Amino acid sequence: MPWDPIQYLRFDAERLRPALDLLARIPLEAAEDIADLGCGPGHVAKILRSRWPSAHVTGVDRSLEMLERATTGVPELQWQQADLAEWQPDRPVDLIYANASLHWLDDHPILFPRLMTGLKPGGWLAVQMPRNHDRPSHLAAYEAVEEGPWWARLSPLLRRQPVAEPEAYLRWLSPAASRLDIWQTDYLHLLEGPDPVAAWTHGSLLVPLLEALREEEKEPFLEAYRSRLRRAYPPDEEGRTPFWFRRLFLVAQAK
């Protein structure tokens, strides 16, 4: 499915904050090799290189559109196109960093322990995943799919629980981890402009749904979605739209 870097970066400041919060909790003093999984347009990979300037940083993404933007914007780093569900490093690395990418993949009970095998002893896995799937931003999309003529085509694309409960990651990672830190954060974003929550999800949640729709169906679907969001997220007295967004973080050190 095509990803639009410009649409994704529309809320760059809000999306960057959890990436930096994750980075701040990685107790890694020096690194030789770092992999940024789901690197997108490459701005976080550049920050990783600034934090560990002697490290060899590789940004990995499936989207050619994102990698083209990354290559243009940060040509000094290495970029690799790969399916994250199958990716493994050529050699063990010091850090696997995945900000807002692994929630797109299934089979987390297998995926997360496998990623730990790609680390050097003492290396770190650092992950942040949106966990907003039970909030109105996502429930409105499910309802718009279920109540429209596109239901048969779109319903298989709905991922109603892409991220498990925090306790599940504790079970899956504990056997391979010497240290493990898991937490959740709710961010309150004050968004501006018309239908801002729909604009936010247009660069993430809605991407596969809109790709599966016929051209003449896209606007009716979006309006069905937007109308639900307007009721769920009314603007405040200053015209800003408060938008709560929950994210799950984990930092695990390999034995």
C-alpha positions as CSV (number, residue, x, y, z in Angstrom):
1,M,0.0,0.0,0.0
2,P,1.3,3.5,-0.8
3,W,2.3,5.8,2.0
4,D,2.4,9.6,1.7
5,P,5.3,11.0,3.6
6,I,3.9,14.5,3.4
7,Q,0.6,13.5,4.9
8,Y,2.4,11.5,7.6
9,L,4.6,14.4,8.5
10,R,1.7,16.8,8.8
11,F,1.7,16.0,12.5
12,D,5.4,15.6,12.8
13,A,5.8,17.3,16.1
14,E,3.1,15.2,17.8
15,R,4.4,12.0,16.2
16,L,8.0,12.8,17.1
17,R,7.4,13.2,20.8
18,P,6.9,9.5,21.6
19,A,9.9,8.7,19.5
20,L,12.0,10.9,21.6
21,D,10.4,9.6,24.8
22,L,11.4,6.1,23.8
23,L,14.9,7.2,22.9
24,A,15.4,8.8,26.3
25,R,14.7,5.5,28.1
26,I,17.4,3.4,26.2
27,P,20.4,3.0,28.6
28,L,22.9,2.3,25.8
29,E,26.2,4.2,26.1
30,A,27.9,3.2,22.9
31,A,26.8,1.4,19.7
32,E,28.4,0.1,16.5
33,D,25.2,-1.1,14.7
34,I,21.7,0.2,14.9
35,A,18.6,-0.8,12.9
36,D,15.6,1.6,12.7
37,L,12.6,-0.6,11.8
38,G,9.9,1.3,10.0
39,C,12.1,4.3,9.5
40,G,9.6,6.2,7.4
41,P,11.0,9.4,6.0
42,G,14.2,9.0,8.1
43,H,14.0,11.9,10.5
44,V,14.2,9.6,13.6
45,A,17.1,7.6,12.1
46,K,19.0,10.9,11.8
47,I,18.4,11.5,15.6
48,L,19.6,8.0,16.4
49,R,22.9,8.8,14.5
50,S,23.2,12.1,16.5
51,R,22.8,10.2,19.8
52,W,25.3,7.5,18.8
53,P,27.5,9.3,16.2
54,S,30.0,6.4,15.7
55,A,27.2,3.9,15.0
56,H,26.3,2.5,11.6
57,V,22.6,3.3,11.4
58,T,20.4,1.4,8.9
59,G,16.8,2.6,8.3
60,V,14.5,-0.2,7.2
61,D,11.1,0.3,5.6
62,R,8.8,-1.5,3.2
63,S,7.5,1.7,1.6
64,L,9.5,2.9,-1.4
65,E,7.8,6.3,-1.0
66,M,9.1,6.7,2.5
67,L,12.6,5.5,1.6
68,E,12.8,7.9,-1.3
69,R,12.0,10.7,1.1
70,A,14.6,9.4,3.5
71,T,17.3,9.0,0.9
72,T,16.7,12.6,-0.3
73,G,16.6,14.1,3.2
74,V,19.3,12.1,4.9
75,P,21.6,10.8,2.2
76,E,24.4,10.0,4.7
77,L,22.7,7.0,6.3
78,Q,22.0,3.6,4.8
79,W,18.5,2.7,3.8
80,Q,17.0,-0.8,3.2
81,Q,13.7,-1.9,1.7
82,A,12.4,-4.9,3.5
83,D,9.3,-6.6,4.9
84,L,9.6,-6.0,8.6
85,A,7.7,-9.3,9.2
86,E,10.6,-11.2,7.7
87,W,13.6,-8.8,8.4
88,Q,16.6,-10.1,10.3
89,P,20.0,-8.2,10.6
90,D,22.9,-9.6,8.7
91,R,24.8,-9.7,12.0
92,P,23.7,-9.1,15.6
93,V,23.3,-5.4,16.3
94,D,23.4,-3.2,19.5
95,L,20.0,-1.7,19.1
96,I,16.8,-2.5,17.2
97,Y,14.6,0.6,17.4
98,A,11.0,0.5,16.2
99,N,8.8,3.6,16.6
100,A,5.2,3.2,15.5
101,S,5.8,0.4,13.0
102,L,5.4,-3.1,14.6
103,H,1.7,-2.6,15.3
104,W,1.2,-3.1,11.5
105,L,2.5,-6.7,11.9
106,D,0.8,-9.8,13.2
107,D,2.1,-12.7,15.2
108,H,3.6,-10.7,18.0
109,P,4.2,-13.8,20.2
110,I,6.6,-14.9,17.5
111,L,7.8,-11.6,16.2
112,F,9.1,-10.1,19.4
113,P,11.2,-13.0,20.6
114,R,12.6,-13.3,17.1
115,L,13.7,-9.7,17.1
116,M,15.6,-10.4,20.4
117,T,17.7,-13.0,18.6
118,G,19.0,-10.2,16.3
119,L,20.7,-8.5,19.2
120,K,24.2,-8.8,20.5
121,P,24.4,-10.0,24.2
122,G,23.5,-6.9,26.2
123,G,21.9,-5.3,23.1
124,W,18.6,-3.5,23.3
125,L,15.1,-3.8,21.6
126,A,13.2,-0.5,21.9
127,V,9.6,-0.3,20.7
128,Q,6.8,2.2,20.7
129,M,3.4,1.2,19.3
130,P,0.1,3.1,19.1
131,R,-2.5,1.5,21.3
132,N,-5.6,3.5,20.4
133,H,-7.6,0.8,18.7
134,D,-10.3,0.9,21.3
135,R,-10.8,4.7,21.2
136,P,-13.2,6.7,19.0
137,S,-10.5,7.5,16.4
138,H,-10.5,3.8,15.5
139,L,-14.0,2.7,16.5
140,A,-15.4,5.3,14.1
141,A,-13.5,3.7,11.2
142,Y,-14.8,0.2,12.1
143,E,-18.3,1.5,12.2
144,A,-18.0,3.3,8.9
145,V,-16.7,0.1,7.3
146,E,-19.4,-2.1,8.8
147,E,-22.3,0.2,7.8
148,G,-21.3,0.9,4.2
149,P,-21.6,-1.0,0.8
150,W,-17.8,-1.5,0.9
151,W,-18.0,-3.8,4.0
152,A,-17.0,-7.1,2.2
153,R,-13.8,-5.6,0.8
154,L,-12.7,-3.5,3.8
155,S,-13.7,-5.7,6.8
156,P,-10.7,-8.1,6.2
157,L,-8.4,-5.1,6.5
158,L,-9.6,-4.1,10.0
159,R,-7.2,-4.9,12.7
160,R,-9.2,-4.6,15.9
161,Q,-6.5,-5.4,18.3
162,P,-3.1,-4.9,16.6
163,V,-1.3,-4.4,19.9
164,A,-1.8,-6.8,22.8
165,E,-2.1,-6.0,26.5
166,P,1.2,-5.0,28.2
167,E,1.3,-8.1,30.2
168,A,1.5,-10.2,27.1
169,Y,4.7,-8.6,26.0
170,L,6.1,-9.2,29.4
171,R,5.4,-13.0,29.0
172,W,6.8,-13.1,25.4
173,L,10.0,-11.2,26.1
174,S,11.0,-12.2,29.6
175,P,12.7,-15.5,28.6
176,A,15.2,-13.6,26.4
177,A,15.6,-10.4,28.4
178,S,17.9,-9.6,31.3
179,R,16.1,-6.2,31.8
180,L,12.7,-5.2,30.7
181,D,10.8,-2.0,31.0
182,I,7.2,-1.6,29.8
183,W,4.9,1.4,30.1
184,Q,2.0,3.2,28.5
185,T,1.5,6.9,28.0
186,D,-1.6,8.9,27.1
187,Y,-0.8,12.0,25.0
188,L,-3.3,14.8,24.9
189,H,-2.9,16.6,21.5
190,L,-4.6,19.8,20.8
191,L,-5.3,19.7,17.1
192,E,-6.3,22.5,14.8
193,G,-8.1,22.8,11.5
194,P,-11.2,21.1,10.1
195,D,-11.7,17.4,10.9
196,P,-8.2,17.2,12.4
197,V,-8.5,13.7,13.9
198,A,-9.5,12.4,10.4
199,A,-6.5,14.3,9.0
200,W,-4.3,12.5,11.6
201,T,-5.5,9.0,10.8
202,H,-5.4,9.7,7.1
203,G,-1.7,9.2,7.3
204,S,-1.9,6.0,9.3
205,L,-5.0,4.0,10.1
206,L,-6.9,4.9,6.9
207,V,-4.1,4.2,4.4
208,P,-5.0,0.5,3.7
209,L,-8.7,1.3,3.8
210,L,-8.6,4.1,1.2
211,E,-6.3,2.0,-1.0
212,A,-8.9,-0.7,-1.2
213,L,-11.8,1.7,-2.0
214,R,-12.9,2.6,-5.5
215,E,-12.3,6.3,-6.3
216,E,-16.0,7.2,-6.2
217,E,-16.3,5.5,-2.8
218,K,-13.5,7.4,-1.0
219,E,-15.3,10.6,-0.2
220,P,-18.6,8.9,1.0
221,F,-16.5,6.7,3.2
222,L,-14.5,9.6,4.6
223,E,-17.6,11.6,5.3
224,A,-19.2,8.7,7.1
225,Y,-16.0,8.5,9.2
226,R,-15.6,12.3,9.7
227,S,-19.2,12.7,10.9
228,R,-18.6,10.2,13.7
229,L,-15.4,11.8,14.7
230,R,-17.1,15.3,14.9
231,R,-19.4,13.9,17.5
232,A,-16.7,12.1,19.4
233,Y,-14.1,14.9,19.3
234,P,-15.9,18.3,19.6
235,P,-13.6,21.4,19.5
236,D,-13.0,23.4,22.7
237,E,-14.0,27.0,23.2
238,E,-10.8,28.1,21.4
239,G,-11.5,26.0,18.3
240,R,-8.9,23.3,19.1
241,T,-9.8,19.6,19.1
242,P,-8.5,17.7,22.2
243,F,-7.3,14.3,21.0
244,W,-6.2,11.6,23.5
245,F,-3.8,9.1,22.0
246,R,-2.4,6.1,24.0
247,R,1.0,4.5,23.2
248,L,2.7,1.4,24.5
249,F,6.5,1.4,25.1
250,L,8.9,-1.4,25.8
251,V,12.7,-1.5,26.2
252,A,14.3,-4.9,26.6
253,Q,18.0,-5.9,27.0
254,A,19.1,-9.2,25.5
255,K,20.7,-11.8,27.8
